[in-house]
Amino acid sequence: MKDSGDSKDQQLMVALRVRPISVAELEEGATLIAHKVDEQMVVLMDPMEDPDDILRAHRSREKSYLFDVAFDFTATQEMVYQATTKSLIKGVISGYNATVFAYGPTGCGKTYTMLGTDREPGIYVRTLDDLFRAIEETSSDMEYEVSMSYLEIYNEMIRDLLNPALGYLELREDAKGVIQVAGITEVSTINAKEIMQLLVKGNRQRTQEPTAANRTSSRSHAVLQVAVRQRSRVKSILQEVRQGRLFMIDLAGSERASQTQNRGQRMKEGAHINRSLLALGNCINALSDKTSNKYINYRDSKLTRLLKDSLGGNSRTVMIAHISPASSAFEESRNTLTYAGRAKNIKTRVKQNLLSVSYHIAQYTSIIADLRGEIQRLKCKIDEQGGRGQARGRLERGDIRHIQAEVQQHSGRDEQADMGHLREQLVSAFQEQVDVRRCLLELENLAMEVQIDTESSLPKITPAVATLTPESDQESVKTLSSEAQHLQNSLLPPLSTESEAKRMFKASPRAWQVKSSSVPTPPPIQIGSLVTQEAPTQDSLVSLSSRITSSPDSSENLSEVPLSHKERKEILTGTKCISVKAARRRTRALGTEGRHLLAPAAERSSLSLHSLSEADDSRAPGPLACKRPPSPTLQHAASEDNLSSSTGEAPSRVVGPRGDGAGPWPRGQRKSLGKKREESLEAKRRKRRSRSFEVTGQGLTRPKTHLLGPRPMESISDHRMPVCGHPAPGIRHLGKVTLPLAKVKLPPSRSAGPGDSSPLAVPSNPAGVSRRATRGPRLPHGASTHGKDGRF
Ligand SMILES: Nc1ncnc2c1ncn2[C@@H]1O[C@H](COP(=O)(O)OP(=O)(O)OP(=O)(O)O)[C@@H](O)[C@H]1O
């Protein structure tokens, strides 16, 4: 068995109770000298004070005393119990010691407070009632053993009140310093009523004798001890036991022999009582003195030995001091208040009494039996509760099934609605993805065409354009016209197949990179469909164009074929249809970015063609000709005209009123800009190791990638500014096929004519050519493929 538990300091609690003044005291003429001022303070007045006595005026013996709690004649038994003792019960059950003792002169109400009456039970009964009630509340988990003993100390002898036949008993102290009464009767019971019967029986055995001060004066110190052992109901090999003890002591009253008027045996009793109370007073004085380490002599009396733990050891202690309010008991009351005031300074060290019990193996069988009994008890309890709740359980189970079915039904509906919603979202997202892919493919196709145009046509025309000036002679213009026809025939919309596109992207790694990055996973089916749809058009277009334009005299080639005029007309019409389709496709391709990209080139073409007709057009060119974005259909119109002219058909369209507009740039400025532009393009060509021409001179190197990507505004202006004053790039952009420089015949005499240093001087009379050439930009989009008379 081991003892364990943490300890903590505890202040001794002191309460003061002032009983009502008795009839006897009133008859004696006593006055009230003790008054309760507040819940803790009591004032004691000196009845000997004479307000008329001048000599004692400043020697008042009125004094106030402060306690933990103070009661006067209005306090009930319950109030005293609640304020002093009730809080100790919980500690006793959980293994702490506690002591409640009543202190005071004889006849002041100690026995009344502790034992009480049948109508007004005292602390004994109330404490035991609450203790057993608390045990009952926790008995399902914990197991308790309660034992009680009741003794008196009379003339310094210990007597068992429950069994007075045992004689006088001795006090023993065990190895741990715990004071025990050897051979005392301990009654084990948890029945409060039974205990009350025992108390009444034992109190009858208590020595009581009538005195002058009290008719039922207790001539002994009565000690009621209640021991509580607590252990868990769950059995184990190592069991923890908590043991608490509660002392409730009704001390004998201190008395003065003069007051009690005792003689003989009563005087001898009084002497013993006073001796023990004196020893108690000395212990209280010693324990309350914080500054000195005085020896605490508990051995002076059996009372102090018995209260050793209660005063200075392991106990929560409450002292209830009693006084009489009568002026006749002034001295006894003053002494009691003085002692009680000192007791407030006493501190005790409280710790829980834990006993760890290790059972021997021989006791296992009994432990097992206890466990089996516990199991059986719990089973019975469960069955009892289960039987009561069986019907209710069935009803609840039915309700649960019904609720589950409803929940599943609702969740099924919700899931279906959610699935439908998700399906719609999925379909719309898929549709968006398809649209985006389609757009990407169109953009890719457009980018490829733009790249092809840029790669093939842009840099190669520069020398030829540079030679075209308004001052060129008629012959050169005719040559240019025929070349332009040839060019237009060759510059039909480049409907490149996939293989062509790959070849072009191979030639331009940057373009291929852009292509790869822009369309990561292009659907091959759509590409194939696009190619297969346009391939026949391209083939027919190329074949027919080659047939028509392979020879300068294509009409003769056609005349060699034994065809009728109608058939020839149909063939030509079909050819034109093909070319118009190609033009439409090119127009679509150049719709947004392509138009933006080709704007400078188209503008240049407009200017170049204007420059061709500038000689016979006296009207000054407006600024609109330069600022207006040129239509991409200009090339198609020119191609169509060239086709028509090559087949001998006269053009059916009429030149618009503004078809001869030219740019506002002066000729000299245009020349200088043209030179710069030429140098720039030559440098670019040289950088790319072009096989077309070798041109010496400095040129600006431009990155090729801007042709495919978004073009910044600065780049746009760079292209447009030289275009307005430079007609050459426009013609150059009319087709894919490069215009051989050797075919442009420039008479040296006219190229350096007066007033115009530009070698691109347009002859004065190229009316037919210039009108056809300048007609394109003035036509709307629809007119580029359809003539006003409805013919192509
Ligand atoms: N608070 C009280 N209210 C009413 N009556 C009281 C009160 N206190 C004491 N009495 C009465 O005073 C008388 C004396 O009380 P009690 O016997 O309890 O004194 P005591 O201190 O025990 O005396 P002793 O030391 O001689 O035993 C009793 O008749 C008791 O009923």
PDBQT file of the ligand as one rigid body, heavy atoms in Angstrom, charges set to zero:
ROOT
HETATM    1  N1  LIG A 801     -28.404  29.713  18.522  1.00  0.00    +0.000 N 
HETATM    2  C1  LIG A 801     -29.220  29.356  19.486  1.00  0.00    +0.000 A 
HETATM    3  N2  LIG A 801     -30.562  29.523  19.324  1.00  0.00    +0.000 NA
HETATM    4  C2  LIG A 801     -31.395  29.127  20.250  1.00  0.00    +0.000 A 
HETATM    5  N3  LIG A 801     -31.035  28.580  21.356  1.00  0.00    +0.000 NA
HETATM    6  C3  LIG A 801     -29.706  28.376  21.589  1.00  0.00    +0.000 A 
HETATM    7  C4  LIG A 801     -28.748  28.749  20.638  1.00  0.00    +0.000 A 
HETATM    8  N4  LIG A 801     -27.550  28.467  21.141  1.00  0.00    +0.000 NA
HETATM    9  C5  LIG A 801     -27.758  27.902  22.305  1.00  0.00    +0.000 A 
HETATM   10  N5  LIG A 801     -29.031  27.839  22.626  1.00  0.00    +0.000 N 
HETATM   11  C6  LIG A 801     -29.595  27.305  23.786  1.00  0.00    +0.000 C 
HETATM   12  O1  LIG A 801     -28.700  27.616  24.815  1.00  0.00    +0.000 OA
HETATM   13  C7  LIG A 801     -28.614  26.569  25.693  1.00  0.00    +0.000 C 
HETATM   14  C8  LIG A 801     -27.188  26.161  25.884  1.00  0.00    +0.000 C 
HETATM   15  O2  LIG A 801     -26.713  25.705  24.733  1.00  0.00    +0.000 OA
HETATM   16  P1  LIG A 801     -25.635  24.534  24.591  1.00  0.00    +0.000 P 
HETATM   17  O3  LIG A 801     -25.951  23.437  25.501  1.00  0.00    +0.000 OA
HETATM   18  O4  LIG A 801     -25.584  24.156  23.230  1.00  0.00    +0.000 OA
HETATM   19  O5  LIG A 801     -24.341  25.175  25.110  1.00  0.00    +0.000 OA
HETATM   20  P2  LIG A 801     -22.943  24.548  25.198  1.00  0.00    +0.000 P 
HETATM   21  O6  LIG A 801     -22.035  25.511  24.642  1.00  0.00    +0.000 OA
HETATM   22  O7  LIG A 801     -22.981  23.263  24.558  1.00  0.00    +0.000 OA
HETATM   23  O8  LIG A 801     -22.683  24.349  26.744  1.00  0.00    +0.000 OA
HETATM   24  P3  LIG A 801     -21.766  23.285  27.356  1.00  0.00    +0.000 P 
HETATM   25  O9  LIG A 801     -20.425  23.641  27.010  1.00  0.00    +0.000 OA
HETATM   26  O10 LIG A 801     -22.018  23.455  28.803  1.00  0.00    +0.000 OA
HETATM   27  O11 LIG A 801     -22.191  22.020  26.831  1.00  0.00    +0.000 OA
HETATM   28  C9  LIG A 801     -29.397  25.474  25.139  1.00  0.00    +0.000 C 
HETATM   29  O12 LIG A 801     -30.595  25.383  25.802  1.00  0.00    +0.000 OA
HETATM   30  C10 LIG A 801     -29.646  25.863  23.743  1.00  0.00    +0.000 C 
HETATM   31  O13 LIG A 801     -30.894  25.410  23.341  1.00  0.00    +0.000 OA
ENDROOT
TORSDOF 0
